[in-house]
Amino acid sequence: VEFIVMRNRVDFNILVDNVSMKLLPDIHSNEDFCSEIVRNGFFADGSARFWSQSNAIMELVGGPSNFSLQVSDGQARASLKAGCFASREYYQVQIQYKIRVDGKSFQCDPLNDPKDLCPTAFLLSYTDGSFVSAQVVAKSLESSEEEEWSWLLGLFVASSDQSNADGLLLQMDGLNPSYKYVINFASIQPLPKSCRSNILVNGNMEMGTAVFWDGVASSVTTVSPGFD
């Protein structure tokens, strides 16, 4: 058995230190393990562990107690916990991000100009190292405000591809490739299965957006501060 560290670019060297391999918890007897499916989605340890890049440059920014991941010239991908998706069950996706152009925050447009579109989140499934499928799991539904964090939000039903996959990645895509973006955190969590809990998602608008709400012959938006 060999353990190999590979690189997909030849213009830099890799410094390898403190390599380990551990058996993951039994997901069938450890519900907490699958309560959050994105690995290192909050960058809590000040590293980009479990994140990879596709022709991109990744850099941790912020700190010392609140780190974010800045990405330029490509896409960043978060590794997910394989075995945590159950086919035909619902999952909620939340990604807090900000777009940077020439060092300033940029307002993307989810509806109009293609070159200024907001990003979309995809879930990529792999089996035995081979790509199986991609599914859109979250979209930006409102224009981001200048200097404020924006949201990628979504609900999706897991497929058999995802429940059977031994490799899963979460990727943001669709941005103008000349723009940088900063990920503050990324999260995928299962929705509660008990009907005794609140079965409405974002019923109190505390997400700061009208996501999961649709207007019928009308528009829906949020206001701040809210009404008493």
Contacts in CASP RR format, 6 or more apart in sequence:
PFRMAT RR
TARGET T0000
AUTHOR 0000-0000-0000
METHOD contacts of the structure
MODEL  1
VEFIVMRNRVDFNILVDNVSMKLLPDIHSNEDFCSEIVRNGFFADGSARF
WSQSNAIMELVGGPSNFSLQVSDGQARASLKAGCFASREYYQVQIQYKIR
VDGKSFQCDPLNDPKDLCPTAFLLSYTDGSFVSAQVVAKSLESSEEEEWS
WLLGLFVASSDQSNADGLLLQMDGLNPSYKYVINFASIQPLPKSCRSNIL
VNGNMEMGTAVFWDGVASSVTTVSPGFD
3 19 0 8 1.000
3 21 0 8 1.000
5 14 0 8 1.000
5 16 0 8 1.000
5 19 0 8 1.000
7 14 0 8 1.000
24 33 0 8 1.000
24 81 0 8 1.000
25 33 0 8 1.000
27 33 0 8 1.000
27 34 0 8 1.000
27 81 0 8 1.000
27 83 0 8 1.000
27 84 0 8 1.000
33 81 0 8 1.000
33 84 0 8 1.000
34 81 0 8 1.000
34 83 0 8 1.000
34 84 0 8 1.000
34 190 0 8 1.000
35 189 0 8 1.000
35 190 0 8 1.000
36 187 0 8 1.000
36 188 0 8 1.000
36 189 0 8 1.000
37 80 0 8 1.000
37 81 0 8 1.000
37 84 0 8 1.000
37 85 0 8 1.000
37 91 0 8 1.000
37 188 0 8 1.000
37 189 0 8 1.000
37 190 0 8 1.000
38 78 0 8 1.000
38 80 0 8 1.000
38 170 0 8 1.000
38 186 0 8 1.000
38 187 0 8 1.000
38 188 0 8 1.000
39 49 0 8 1.000
39 50 0 8 1.000
39 78 0 8 1.000
39 79 0 8 1.000
39 80 0 8 1.000
39 81 0 8 1.000
40 47 0 8 1.000
40 48 0 8 1.000
40 49 0 8 1.000
40 50 0 8 1.000
40 51 0 8 1.000
40 78 0 8 1.000
41 50 0 8 1.000
41 78 0 8 1.000
41 185 0 8 1.000
41 186 0 8 1.000
41 187 0 8 1.000
42 185 0 8 1.000
42 187 0 8 1.000
43 60 0 8 1.000
43 67 0 8 1.000
43 68 0 8 1.000
43 69 0 8 1.000
43 185 0 8 1.000
44 67 0 8 1.000
46 60 0 8 1.000
46 63 0 8 1.000
46 67 0 8 1.000
47 60 0 8 1.000
48 58 0 8 1.000
48 60 0 8 1.000
48 69 0 8 1.000
50 78 0 8 1.000
50 79 0 8 1.000
51 58 0 8 1.000
51 69 0 8 1.000
51 76 0 8 1.000
51 77 0 8 1.000
51 78 0 8 1.000
51 79 0 8 1.000
52 76 0 8 1.000
52 77 0 8 1.000
52 79 0 8 1.000
52 169 0 8 1.000
53 71 0 8 1.000
53 74 0 8 1.000
53 75 0 8 1.000
53 76 0 8 1.000
53 77 0 8 1.000
54 74 0 8 1.000
54 75 0 8 1.000
54 76 0 8 1.000
54 77 0 8 1.000
54 171 0 8 1.000
55 73 0 8 1.000
55 74 0 8 1.000
55 75 0 8 1.000
56 71 0 8 1.000
56 72 0 8 1.000
56 73 0 8 1.000
56 74 0 8 1.000
56 75 0 8 1.000
56 76 0 8 1.000
57 71 0 8 1.000
57 72 0 8 1.000
57 73 0 8 1.000
57 74 0 8 1.000
58 69 0 8 1.000
58 70 0 8 1.000
58 71 0 8 1.000
58 76 0 8 1.000
59 69 0 8 1.000
59 70 0 8 1.000
59 72 0 8 1.000
60 67 0 8 1.000
60 68 0 8 1.000
60 69 0 8 1.000
60 70 0 8 1.000
61 67 0 8 1.000
61 68 0 8 1.000
61 69 0 8 1.000
61 70 0 8 1.000
61 182 0 8 1.000
62 68 0 8 1.000
68 182 0 8 1.000
68 183 0 8 1.000
68 184 0 8 1.000
68 185 0 8 1.000
69 76 0 8 1.000
69 182 0 8 1.000
69 183 0 8 1.000
70 100 0 8 1.000
70 180 0 8 1.000
70 181 0 8 1.000
70 182 0 8 1.000
71 172 0 8 1.000
71 180 0 8 1.000
71 181 0 8 1.000
71 182 0 8 1.000
71 183 0 8 1.000
72 180 0 8 1.000
73 177 0 8 1.000
74 177 0 8 1.000
75 171 0 8 1.000
75 172 0 8 1.000
75 173 0 8 1.000
76 171 0 8 1.000
76 172 0 8 1.000
76 183 0 8 1.000
77 124 0 8 1.000
77 169 0 8 1.000
77 170 0 8 1.000
77 171 0 8 1.000
78 169 0 8 1.000
78 170 0 8 1.000
78 171 0 8 1.000
78 186 0 8 1.000
79 167 0 8 1.000
79 168 0 8 1.000
79 169 0 8 1.000
80 123 0 8 1.000
80 167 0 8 1.000
80 168 0 8 1.000
80 169 0 8 1.000
80 170 0 8 1.000
80 188 0 8 1.000
81 168 0 8 1.000
82 165 0 8 1.000
82 166 0 8 1.000
82 167 0 8 1.000
82 168 0 8 1.000
83 163 0 8 1.000
83 165 0 8 1.000
84 190 0 8 1.000
85 91 0 8 1.000
85 158 0 8 1.000
85 162 0 8 1.000
85 163 0 8 1.000
85 165 0 8 1.000
85 168 0 8 1.000
86 158 0 8 1.000
86 163 0 8 1.000
86 190 0 8 1.000
87 158 0 8 1.000
87 159 0 8 1.000
87 160 0 8 1.000
87 162 0 8 1.000
87 163 0 8 1.000
88 157 0 8 1.000
88 158 0 8 1.000
89 157 0 8 1.000
89 158 0 8 1.000
89 190 0 8 1.000
89 191 0 8 1.000
89 193 0 8 1.000
90 155 0 8 1.000
90 156 0 8 1.000
90 157 0 8 1.000
90 158 0 8 1.000
90 190 0 8 1.000
90 191 0 8 1.000
91 137 0 8 1.000
91 155 0 8 1.000
91 156 0 8 1.000
91 157 0 8 1.000
91 158 0 8 1.000
91 188 0 8 1.000
91 189 0 8 1.000
91 190 0 8 1.000
91 191 0 8 1.000
92 153 0 8 1.000
92 154 0 8 1.000
92 155 0 8 1.000
92 187 0 8 1.000
92 188 0 8 1.000
92 189 0 8 1.000
92 190 0 8 1.000
92 191 0 8 1.000
92 201 0 8 1.000
93 121 0 8 1.000
93 137 0 8 1.000
93 138 0 8 1.000
93 152 0 8 1.000
93 153 0 8 1.000
93 154 0 8 1.000
93 155 0 8 1.000
93 156 0 8 1.000
93 170 0 8 1.000
93 187 0 8 1.000
93 188 0 8 1.000
94 138 0 8 1.000
94 151 0 8 1.000
94 152 0 8 1.000
94 153 0 8 1.000
94 154 0 8 1.000
94 185 0 8 1.000
94 186 0 8 1.000
94 187 0 8 1.000
94 188 0 8 1.000
95 121 0 8 1.000
95 138 0 8 1.000
95 151 0 8 1.000
95 152 0 8 1.000
95 153 0 8 1.000
95 172 0 8 1.000
95 183 0 8 1.000
95 185 0 8 1.000
95 186 0 8 1.000
95 187 0 8 1.000
96 149 0 8 1.000
96 150 0 8 1.000
96 151 0 8 1.000
96 183 0 8 1.000
96 184 0 8 1.000
96 185 0 8 1.000
96 186 0 8 1.000
97 119 0 8 1.000
97 149 0 8 1.000
97 150 0 8 1.000
97 151 0 8 1.000
97 152 0 8 1.000
97 172 0 8 1.000
97 181 0 8 1.000
97 182 0 8 1.000
97 183 0 8 1.000
97 184 0 8 1.000
98 105 0 8 1.000
98 144 0 8 1.000
98 148 0 8 1.000
98 149 0 8 1.000
98 150 0 8 1.000
98 181 0 8 1.000
98 182 0 8 1.000
98 184 0 8 1.000
99 105 0 8 1.000
99 106 0 8 1.000
99 107 0 8 1.000
99 108 0 8 1.000
99 144 0 8 1.000
99 150 0 8 1.000
99 175 0 8 1.000
99 179 0 8 1.000
99 180 0 8 1.000
99 181 0 8 1.000
99 182 0 8 1.000
100 106 0 8 1.000
100 179 0 8 1.000
100 180 0 8 1.000
100 181 0 8 1.000
100 182 0 8 1.000
101 178 0 8 1.000
101 179 0 8 1.000
101 180 0 8 1.000
103 180 0 8 1.000
105 144 0 8 1.000
105 146 0 8 1.000
105 147 0 8 1.000
105 148 0 8 1.000
106 116 0 8 1.000
106 144 0 8 1.000
106 179 0 8 1.000
107 143 0 8 1.000
107 144 0 8 1.000
107 145 0 8 1.000
107 146 0 8 1.000
108 116 0 8 1.000
108 117 0 8 1.000
108 118 0 8 1.000
108 119 0 8 1.000
108 140 0 8 1.000
108 143 0 8 1.000
108 144 0 8 1.000
108 150 0 8 1.000
108 175 0 8 1.000
109 116 0 8 1.000
109 117 0 8 1.000
109 118 0 8 1.000
109 143 0 8 1.000
110 117 0 8 1.000
110 118 0 8 1.000
110 139 0 8 1.000
110 140 0 8 1.000
110 141 0 8 1.000
110 142 0 8 1.000
110 143 0 8 1.000
115 176 0 8 1.000
116 176 0 8 1.000
117 174 0 8 1.000
117 175 0 8 1.000
117 176 0 8 1.000
118 139 0 8 1.000
118 140 0 8 1.000
118 143 0 8 1.000
118 144 0 8 1.000
118 150 0 8 1.000
118 152 0 8 1.000
118 175 0 8 1.000
119 140 0 8 1.000
119 152 0 8 1.000
119 172 0 8 1.000
119 173 0 8 1.000
119 174 0 8 1.000
119 175 0 8 1.000
119 181 0 8 1.000
120 136 0 8 1.000
120 138 0 8 1.000
120 139 0 8 1.000
120 140 0 8 1.000
120 152 0 8 1.000
120 172 0 8 1.000
120 173 0 8 1.000
120 174 0 8 1.000
121 136 0 8 1.000
121 137 0 8 1.000
121 138 0 8 1.000
121 139 0 8 1.000
121 152 0 8 1.000
121 154 0 8 1.000
121 170 0 8 1.000
121 171 0 8 1.000
121 172 0 8 1.000
121 173 0 8 1.000
122 134 0 8 1.000
122 135 0 8 1.000
122 136 0 8 1.000
122 137 0 8 1.000
122 170 0 8 1.000
122 171 0 8 1.000
122 172 0 8 1.000
122 173 0 8 1.000
123 134 0 8 1.000
123 135 0 8 1.000
123 137 0 8 1.000
123 156 0 8 1.000
123 162 0 8 1.000
123 168 0 8 1.000
123 169 0 8 1.000
123 170 0 8 1.000
124 131 0 8 1.000
124 133 0 8 1.000
124 134 0 8 1.000
124 168 0 8 1.000
124 169 0 8 1.000
124 170 0 8 1.000
124 171 0 8 1.000
125 131 0 8 1.000
125 132 0 8 1.000
125 133 0 8 1.000
125 134 0 8 1.000
125 135 0 8 1.000
125 159 0 8 1.000
125 161 0 8 1.000
125 162 0 8 1.000
125 165 0 8 1.000
125 167 0 8 1.000
125 168 0 8 1.000
126 132 0 8 1.000
126 165 0 8 1.000
126 166 0 8 1.000
126 167 0 8 1.000
126 168 0 8 1.000
126 169 0 8 1.000
127 164 0 8 1.000
127 165 0 8 1.000
127 166 0 8 1.000
127 167 0 8 1.000
128 166 0 8 1.000
129 166 0 8 1.000
129 167 0 8 1.000
132 161 0 8 1.000
132 165 0 8 1.000
133 159 0 8 1.000
133 161 0 8 1.000
135 156 0 8 1.000
135 159 0 8 1.000
135 161 0 8 1.000
135 162 0 8 1.000
136 156 0 8 1.000
137 154 0 8 1.000
137 156 0 8 1.000
137 170 0 8 1.000
137 188 0 8 1.000
138 152 0 8 1.000
138 153 0 8 1.000
138 154 0 8 1.000
138 156 0 8 1.000
139 152 0 8 1.000
139 153 0 8 1.000
139 154 0 8 1.000
140 150 0 8 1.000
140 151 0 8 1.000
140 152 0 8 1.000
141 153 0 8 1.000
141 209 0 8 1.000
141 210 0 8 1.000
141 211 0 8 1.000
142 151 0 8 1.000
142 209 0 8 1.000
142 210 0 8 1.000
142 211 0 8 1.000
142 221 0 8 1.000
144 150 0 8 1.000
149 184 0 8 1.000
151 207 0 8 1.000
151 208 0 8 1.000
151 209 0 8 1.000
151 211 0 8 1.000
152 172 0 8 1.000
153 207 0 8 1.000
153 209 0 8 1.000
153 211 0 8 1.000
153 212 0 8 1.000
154 211 0 8 1.000
154 212 0 8 1.000
155 191 0 8 1.000
155 201 0 8 1.000
155 212 0 8 1.000
162 168 0 8 1.000
170 186 0 8 1.000
170 188 0 8 1.000
172 181 0 8 1.000
172 183 0 8 1.000
175 181 0 8 1.000
191 201 0 8 1.000
201 212 0 8 1.000
202 209 0 8 1.000
202 210 0 8 1.000
202 211 0 8 1.000
202 212 0 8 1.000
202 213 0 8 1.000
203 212 0 8 1.000
205 222 0 8 1.000
205 226 0 8 1.000
208 222 0 8 1.000
208 224 0 8 1.000
209 222 0 8 1.000
210 220 0 8 1.000
210 221 0 8 1.000
210 222 0 8 1.000
213 220 0 8 1.000
214 220 0 8 1.000
END
